[in-house]
């Protein structure tokens, strides 16, 4: 998912924001391409024309979503690629192939869809922002999901690489410090 404007971050085209000299979208694509997952798709929006131009179409399939928000864009992306699908936000610059593979393993054991979450306490300990919570409020979604059916399981991870979504300037600082 690469359609973010970067308004909370104070930058345009969030996927192109660099962490230690590499655009976040490149870091995420590299992790996905090196994982056990299948094809990699990049869902851009009208808000990210430079991201669309930046992505390598020989490595990832790029297509446009309406740019009407995360849920609308996710719905459009799923209509394009089908289910089950691993969805990943482009603002996870610490993602690694091993982390992706652990999520895929957890999804294989799940009954339906899988929301990947980390403890809110982990995000706070790292200094990362908490923009939403799931369950009883002690877990934060990571931006990684496996969308399959209607049932939704939560996979809880203590992996710091999943706890840093770059949404605000402080998150960028945390990602840089942990890279």
Secondary structure, DSSP 8 states (H G I E B T S, - for coil): ------TTTTSSSGGG-EETTEEHHHHHHHHHHHSS----EEEEETT-HHHHHHS-TTTSEEEEE--S-HHHHHHHHHHHH-SSEEEE-TT-TT--HHHHHHHHHHHHHSSSEEEEEEEHHHHHHHT------BTTTTEEEEEEEEE-SS-EEEEEE--GGGS----SHHHHHHHHHH-
